[in-house]
Amino acid sequence: MSDNIYDSAFEKASTDRAGIRAEIEKLMARGDKLDKLIDCLKEFVSEHVSVASKAPDSQAHDHQEHHQG
């Protein structure tokens, strides 16, 4: 009976892992599409907007420096 528990746990973990990997693949494909869209739109965006698209951490840091200076 204890073997059945391990088999069941193994099957569940394998199924979960497969689901996670499928979701990662979907997100990667979505990210690739968004990268292509961003590349197409770059020429229509002003320099000010491209600066605003920096990572959130660097925006917060820049914002703090701006207020400190």
C-alpha positions as a printed Julia matrix, in Angstrom:
69×3 Matrix{Float64}:
  0.0    0.0     0.0
  2.85   2.43    0.73
  4.13   1.95   -2.85
  0.78   3.2    -4.13
  1.2    6.45   -2.16
  4.61   7.05   -3.72
  3.3    6.21   -7.18
  0.42   8.61   -6.69
  2.71  11.38   -5.41
  5.11  10.82   -8.3
  2.28  10.97  -10.84
  0.87  14.15   -9.28
  4.28  15.84   -9.2
  4.96  14.85  -12.8
  1.59  16.19  -13.92
  2.12  19.44  -12.02
  5.59  19.87  -13.52
  4.25  19.29  -17.02
  1.54  21.89  -16.43
  4.05  24.41  -15.14
  6.33  23.84  -18.11
  3.39  24.26  -20.5
  2.49  27.57  -18.83
  6.11  28.71  -19.06
  6.13  27.93  -22.78
  2.91  29.94  -23.26
  4.38  32.88  -21.35
  7.63  32.7   -23.31
  5.7   32.73  -26.6
  3.63  35.66  -25.34
  6.82  37.47  -24.31
  8.32  36.92  -27.75
  5.23  38.4   -29.39
  5.35  41.38  -27.06
  9.05  41.88  -27.84
  8.22  42.01  -31.55
  5.39  44.45  -30.93
  7.62  46.69  -28.81
 10.28  46.66  -31.52
  7.69  47.74  -34.08
  6.37  50.52  -31.86
  9.76  51.92  -30.78
 10.01  54.33  -33.7
  6.65  55.89  -32.83
  7.43  56.5   -29.16
  9.14  59.62  -27.89
 12.41  59.42  -25.96
 10.62  60.4   -22.72
  8.35  57.35  -22.86
 11.23  54.95  -23.51
 12.98  56.25  -20.38
  9.79  55.56  -18.41
  9.85  51.93  -19.54
 12.91  51.14  -17.4
 12.69  48.48  -14.7
 10.52  49.47  -11.72
 13.47  49.32   -9.31
 15.52  51.74  -11.35
 12.52  54.05  -11.71
 12.13  54.19   -7.95
 15.85  54.82   -7.56
 15.81  57.58  -10.2
 12.73  59.09   -8.57
 14.48  59.18   -5.18
 17.61  60.77   -6.65
 15.5   63.39   -8.4
 13.8   64.39   -5.16
 17.04  64.3    -3.16
 18.87  66.52   -5.67
